[in-house]
Amino acid sequence: SVVLLDTFVSILSLKLSEPAYGASIAKLEYKLVAGEHGLVIRVKGFNHKILQFIIDHLSDFSFTPAVFEMIKEELKKTYFHMLIKSQVLAK
């Protein structure tokens, strides 16, 4: 379930990155995190529009197989690099 949530957050972040560029210029920031109990949405410079933007993308979530493969390979590399560190592996 952790890997699925990481995959979901990575794909959603990728999909939001281009359309959310205008929000970053307006000093509205957000961060999606795969938390211990599920998806965590952190918003800085709160405006209801940025939250509505994220919710709209959540409700209409879709992706192509090519995007999935790209994210899958990125996460495999990330996990490998994390797990070769003994202190992370011990956790």
Short mmCIF file of the C-alpha atoms (twelve columns), coordinates in Angstrom:
data_MODEL
# 
_entry.id   MODEL 
# 
loop_
_atom_site.group_PDB 
_atom_site.id 
_atom_site.type_symbol 
_atom_site.label_atom_id 
_atom_site.label_alt_id 
_atom_site.label_comp_id 
_atom_site.label_asym_id 
_atom_site.label_seq_id 
_atom_site.Cartn_x 
_atom_site.Cartn_y 
_atom_site.Cartn_z 
_atom_site.pdbx_PDB_model_num 
ATOM 1  C CA . SER A 1  0.000   0.000  0.000   1 
ATOM 2  C CA . VAL A 2  2.952   2.339  0.633   1 
ATOM 3  C CA . VAL A 3  4.250   1.797  -2.879  1 
ATOM 4  C CA . LEU A 4  0.800   2.366  -4.375  1 
ATOM 5  C CA . LEU A 5  0.397   5.612  -2.431  1 
ATOM 6  C CA . ASP A 6  3.882   6.768  -3.491  1 
ATOM 7  C CA . THR A 7  2.983   5.984  -7.095  1 
ATOM 8  C CA . PHE A 8  -0.316  7.850  -6.819  1 
ATOM 9  C CA . VAL A 9  1.311   10.928 -5.249  1 
ATOM 10 C CA . SER A 10 4.080   10.968 -7.870  1 
ATOM 11 C CA . ILE A 11 1.641   10.762 -10.787 1 
ATOM 12 C CA . LEU A 12 -0.671  13.382 -9.268  1 
ATOM 13 C CA . SER A 13 2.266   15.723 -8.587  1 
ATOM 14 C CA . LEU A 14 3.416   15.326 -12.181 1 
ATOM 15 C CA . LYS A 15 -0.071  16.076 -13.504 1 
ATOM 16 C CA . LEU A 16 -0.400  19.158 -11.274 1 
ATOM 17 C CA . SER A 17 3.042   20.615 -11.974 1 
ATOM 18 C CA . GLU A 18 2.316   22.397 -15.257 1 
ATOM 19 C CA . PRO A 19 -1.203  23.728 -14.536 1 
ATOM 20 C CA . ALA A 20 -0.126  24.901 -11.058 1 
ATOM 21 C CA . TYR A 21 2.678   27.112 -12.393 1 
ATOM 22 C CA . GLY A 22 0.468   30.221 -12.163 1 
ATOM 23 C CA . ALA A 23 -0.256  29.485 -8.524  1 
ATOM 24 C CA . SER A 24 3.437   29.342 -7.701  1 
ATOM 25 C CA . ILE A 25 3.927   32.777 -9.266  1 
ATOM 26 C CA . ALA A 26 1.125   34.095 -7.023  1 
ATOM 27 C CA . LYS A 27 3.052   32.752 -3.980  1 
ATOM 28 C CA . LEU A 28 0.588   29.917 -3.450  1 
ATOM 29 C CA . GLU A 29 2.416   26.719 -2.680  1 
ATOM 30 C CA . TYR A 30 1.255   23.178 -2.126  1 
ATOM 31 C CA . LYS A 31 2.922   19.906 -1.414  1 
ATOM 32 C CA . LEU A 32 1.523   16.414 -1.731  1 
ATOM 33 C CA . VAL A 33 3.020   13.877 0.648   1 
ATOM 34 C CA . ALA A 34 2.482   10.167 1.057   1 
ATOM 35 C CA . GLY A 35 1.948   10.241 4.818   1 
ATOM 36 C CA . GLU A 36 1.783   7.416  7.302   1 
ATOM 37 C CA . HIS A 37 -2.044  7.435  7.239   1 
ATOM 38 C CA . GLY A 38 -2.669  8.484  3.633   1 
ATOM 39 C CA . LEU A 39 -2.388  11.499 1.359   1 
ATOM 40 C CA . VAL A 40 -1.331  14.727 3.070   1 
ATOM 41 C CA . ILE A 41 -1.944  18.039 1.286   1 
ATOM 42 C CA . ARG A 42 0.085   20.950 2.644   1 
ATOM 43 C CA . VAL A 43 -0.925  24.411 1.445   1 
ATOM 44 C CA . LYS A 44 1.039   27.622 2.031   1 
ATOM 45 C CA . GLY A 45 -0.373  31.052 1.213   1 
ATOM 46 C CA . PHE A 46 -3.844  29.557 1.487   1 
ATOM 47 C CA . ASN A 47 -6.384  30.380 -1.138  1 
ATOM 48 C CA . HIS A 48 -9.483  28.276 -1.723  1 
ATOM 49 C CA . LYS A 49 -8.684  28.162 -5.450  1 
ATOM 50 C CA . ILE A 50 -5.480  26.145 -4.995  1 
ATOM 51 C CA . LEU A 51 -7.271  23.638 -2.773  1 
ATOM 52 C CA . GLN A 52 -10.161 23.395 -5.232  1 
ATOM 53 C CA . PHE A 53 -7.635  22.911 -8.058  1 
ATOM 54 C CA . ILE A 54 -6.069  19.941 -6.246  1 
ATOM 55 C CA . ILE A 55 -9.455  18.432 -5.376  1 
ATOM 56 C CA . ASP A 56 -10.608 18.743 -8.994  1 
ATOM 57 C CA . HIS A 57 -7.545  16.830 -10.161 1 
ATOM 58 C CA . LEU A 58 -8.078  14.210 -7.469  1 
ATOM 59 C CA . SER A 59 -11.666 13.623 -8.534  1 
ATOM 60 C CA . ASP A 60 -10.689 13.330 -12.213 1 
ATOM 61 C CA . PHE A 61 -7.519  11.262 -11.721 1 
ATOM 62 C CA . SER A 62 -6.262  9.376  -14.765 1 
ATOM 63 C CA . PHE A 63 -2.933  8.557  -16.366 1 
ATOM 64 C CA . THR A 64 -1.441  6.811  -19.370 1 
ATOM 65 C CA . PRO A 65 0.589   3.591  -19.264 1 
ATOM 66 C CA . ALA A 66 3.657   5.576  -20.382 1 
ATOM 67 C CA . VAL A 67 3.376   7.907  -17.384 1 
ATOM 68 C CA . PHE A 68 2.967   4.916  -15.079 1 
ATOM 69 C CA . GLU A 69 6.079   3.251  -16.488 1 
ATOM 70 C CA . MET A 70 8.105   6.450  -16.097 1 
ATOM 71 C CA . ILE A 71 7.011   6.908  -12.470 1 
ATOM 72 C CA . LYS A 72 7.567   3.227  -11.742 1 
ATOM 73 C CA . GLU A 73 11.174  3.431  -12.934 1 
ATOM 74 C CA . GLU A 74 11.775  6.627  -10.922 1 
ATOM 75 C CA . LEU A 75 10.405  5.034  -7.762  1 
ATOM 76 C CA . LYS A 76 12.454  1.870  -8.281  1 
ATOM 77 C CA . LYS A 77 15.616  3.979  -8.434  1 
ATOM 78 C CA . THR A 78 14.539  6.015  -5.406  1 
ATOM 79 C CA . TYR A 79 13.804  2.911  -3.329  1 
ATOM 80 C CA . PHE A 80 17.092  1.306  -4.375  1 
ATOM 81 C CA . HIS A 81 19.090  4.366  -3.349  1 
ATOM 82 C CA . MET A 82 17.219  4.606  -0.046  1 
ATOM 83 C CA . LEU A 83 17.654  0.935  0.787   1 
ATOM 84 C CA . ILE A 84 21.393  0.783  0.135   1 
ATOM 85 C CA . LYS A 85 21.822  3.035  3.178   1 
ATOM 86 C CA . SER A 86 22.023  0.737  6.202   1 
ATOM 87 C CA . GLN A 87 20.228  3.129  8.605   1 
ATOM 88 C CA . VAL A 88 17.237  3.392  6.239   1 
ATOM 89 C CA . LEU A 89 17.185  -0.354 5.685   1 
ATOM 90 C CA . ALA A 90 17.152  -0.907 9.443   1 
ATOM 91 C CA . LYS A 91 13.961  1.161  9.733   1 
# 
